[in-house]
Amino acid sequence: MSGVRVLVGTKKGAFILTSDGKRNQWEIDGPHFAGWEIYHLKGSPADPRRLYASQTSGWFGQLIQRSTDGGKSWEPVDNKFVYDGVPGTHQWYDGTPHPWEFKRVWHLEPSFDDPDMVYAGVEDAALFLTKDGGKSWTELSGLRKHGTGPGWHPGAGGMCLHSIIVDPKNPKRMYIAISAAGAFRSDDRGESWKPINKGLHSKYIPDPTAEVGHCVHHIAMHPSRPEVLFMQKHWDVMRSDNAGEFWQEISGNLPTDFGFVIDVHAHDPETIYVVPIKSDSEHFPMDGKLRVYRSRKGGNEWEELGKGLPAKDCYVNVLRDAMAVDQLDQCGVYFGTTGGQVYVSADAGDTWTAAARDLPAVLSVEVQTLS
Amino acid sequence: MIRVVLPAHLRTLAKVQGEVRVFVEGPVTQRTVVDALEAQYPMLCGTIRDHLTKERRPFLRFFACEEDLSLEGLDRPLPEAVAKGQEPLLIIGAIAGG
C-alpha cells in the first residue's frame, strides 16, 4: 500500500512522520540533529531515499546533511557557500549599503531527474547549486548581479531566498522569490534573471509598484501548468497566468490577505490553499481561530476550512515553507505551526487531524508520496 | 598532543565523546589547533571559524587555564600548559538566552 513520509524542520531538530495511505496513524521519528534549527529538508523526486537538510545554528553556522536511506542515517556534506567574486552590497534596514554576508540556507530544491543536483536558496539572498550531491556548492551569481541587487533589502526575517521552483516541462525555466526583493525568473537554467513583479502593489515601500522591493512570502505552481503561479505576498494573495509577466490580486473574500504559505492541490491546478494571518504586526490567526482557506476557482472565491482545527485561543503562525501536499488520489494537505503542531487533511482540506502536537516550532513541512 | 574540549553539539557532529586530542606541529596557537581539528574532523569545518576569514565564530569562545583567550589573537601562542597537554583548550558556546 502506498504511504507518505512527512519531513518536518523545526527550531530544535528534524522530525520524520510516516503513515500509510489512510494517513490517520502516524509514527514520529526524531529529533534528528537535536537542538539545531532545521530550516528545510526535502527529498529528491528522482530518488525518494535521497534527502537533504539545512541544519543551522547561531553558534556553529551552516551545515548541510544528506541521507541516502530516507532519513534513517545522515552524513554532513559541504557547507561552504561562497559568493561569486566580490559580493558587493545590498540595502540595510536603514537604507544604507550593507555587505552581502552568508547566514544560512533557507530552502533546498532537488532537481526532478538527478538526485545529486540540488538548488539552495540562502540568506543573504543568493542561489547556489550542487551537481555532486552536496560535495561542493557554486553560486548562480547571475541572479545577484543582474542589476537590481544593490537595491534589495531584508524583510523582518532577513534577506532570504526562500522559494525555488523549476519548471517541470522546461528545465531551463526557474522561478525564485526573495524577501524583500520580489520574484525573479530565469529562462536559461539560472544564468540570467529578470524581476517579475509587475502588478504587485506594496504600500509599505516608497514606490508601491517598484520593479523590486516587494516582500514576497511564498510562491507555488502546479506542475501541469507551469506558466500559472500563485503568490502569498506580505499582504495580498496574487496570481500570474503568464509566467510572472503580470500579477493580479485574488484575495477576494479572504478575511485577511496577510499570510506566509500558499500551495496548490496535487490534482486540480485551480484549487489553492492559504492560511490567513491577522496582520504583519500580529502573526496569528484572526480571532484565535486557526483556519485554512481553499479556493477551487484559482482565487477570489475562498471557503473556510476548520473542521478539526482549533476554533478558539489559537495564536500560532504558519511559516512560509510549512505547507505541502501529497500526490495520493485523495490529495493530502499538511501544514506545521510555530506551536509545534503538524496538521494533516487526507481529504483535500475538508477535515483535519494533528499528526503531531508538541514538536518545537515548525519551520518547514515537505511530503514524499511513497509507493 | 593537544587536548580540546568541544561544545556538546560539535561532539555529536564529530561523533566523539569527551576530550579530543590533536597533534600540532610547530607553534601551538588558536589557528594551528583549529587547523588540526578541522584536518582530523572535516565535518567541523566552518563551525568553529568562518571558512574564508578564519575568524572565530562570534558566539564561540576559547578558554584555557581559567582564562578567556578569545581576544588574544589567532596566532598568539596558547599557554604552555595547553601546549604540553597538561590543560585542555575549551571551546565554549557563548551563553545566550534566559
Interface residues (C-beta under 8 A of the other chain):
Chain A: A34 G35 W36 S57 G58 W59 F60 G61 Q62 L63 P76 N79 K80 V82
Chain B: P7 H9 L10 T12 L13 M43 C45 G46 T47 I48 D50 H51 L52 R57 F59 L60 G93 A94 A96
